[in-house]
Amino acid sequence: MSTTLETMLTNPPANPAANPPANPAANTPAPHYLRPDWFTRNVANRVLRGLTGLGLSVRGSRILEHRGRKTGALHRTPVNLLLLDGTEYLVAPRGETQWVRNVRHSGGRCVLILGRRRRQCTAREVPLDERVPVLRAYLRKWGFETKLFFDGVSADSSDAEWEVAAARHPVFALA
């Protein structure tokens, strides 16, 4: 064993923070995101976009138009709009999706589309401690389609289970 290595092993640094890891981001978990499968991307989303583009909303579905944070290009994503106590919400059941990142980057600016109707909105991210009632209502309405993204948490799960799940699913209130 070399003297330098032997010295390091027998005399560790007094302050571990003095030797931080080379890449601090490597120690932080990646944001939660469930990528859509081929069928969802190439069939289901296209059908939903087509119907919504014709003005046929499926239980409140809309097309969310948002500007890409890197390219500036306009993107259109099918979303499930939730109306709860007079407020409209967008929930990201798949987690930190591209639309979530783009809407955050644009300061909340987005457009909801149904047929030829376009409505400019401002999306305000709902704080973590206020998400649970919205997520419960979302699963009651959209659970048939999205429950598999919530890792076994249901609308009737305990508050403790929801507090863990809420951190993985961004929620935006629309104005």
Residue pairs with C-beta under 8 A, 6 or more apart in sequence:
1 9
13 19
21 27
31 95
31 96
32 95
32 96
32 167
32 168
32 169
33 94
33 95
33 96
33 97
34 94
34 95
34 149
35 94
36 45
36 94
45 77
45 78
48 58
48 61
48 78
49 63
49 76
49 78
51 57
51 58
51 61
52 58
52 61
52 62
52 63
52 78
52 113
52 114
52 115
53 63
53 113
53 115
54 115
55 114
55 115
55 116
55 117
56 115
57 114
59 80
59 141
59 142
60 80
60 81
60 82
60 83
60 141
61 78
61 79
61 80
61 81
62 78
62 79
62 81
62 112
62 113
62 114
63 76
63 77
63 78
63 79
63 112
63 113
63 114
64 76
64 77
64 78
64 79
64 90
64 99
64 103
64 110
64 111
64 112
64 113
65 74
65 75
65 76
65 110
65 111
65 112
65 113
65 118
66 74
66 75
66 77
66 99
66 102
66 103
66 106
66 109
66 110
66 111
67 73
67 74
67 75
67 102
67 106
67 109
68 74
68 75
68 98
68 102
69 101
69 102
69 105
69 106
75 98
75 99
75 102
76 113
77 97
77 98
77 99
79 90
79 99
80 91
80 138
80 141
80 142
80 145
80 146
81 88
81 89
81 90
81 112
82 88
82 89
82 90
82 91
82 134
82 137
82 138
82 141
82 142
83 89
84 133
84 134
84 137
87 173
87 174
88 173
88 174
89 126
89 134
89 138
89 171
89 172
89 173
89 174
90 123
90 171
90 172
90 174
91 134
91 135
91 138
91 142
91 169
91 170
91 171
91 172
92 99
92 100
92 169
92 170
92 171
93 138
93 142
93 146
93 149
93 150
93 169
94 149
95 149
95 168
95 169
95 170
96 170
100 170
103 109
103 110
103 123
103 172
104 125
107 122
108 121
108 122
108 123
108 124
108 125
108 172
109 120
109 121
109 122
109 123
110 120
110 121
110 122
110 123
111 118
111 119
111 120
111 121
112 118
112 119
112 121
112 174
113 119
121 174
121 175
122 174
122 175
123 172
123 173
123 174
123 175
124 172
124 173
124 174
124 175
125 170
125 171
125 172
126 134
126 171
126 172
126 173
128 166
128 167
131 166
131 169
131 171
132 159
132 162
132 163
132 166
134 171
135 150
135 162
135 165
135 166
135 169
135 171
136 155
136 162
137 155
138 146
138 171
139 146
139 147
139 150
139 153
139 154
139 155
140 155
143 154
143 155
147 154
149 169
150 165
150 169
151 165
151 168
153 161
153 162
153 164
153 165
157 165
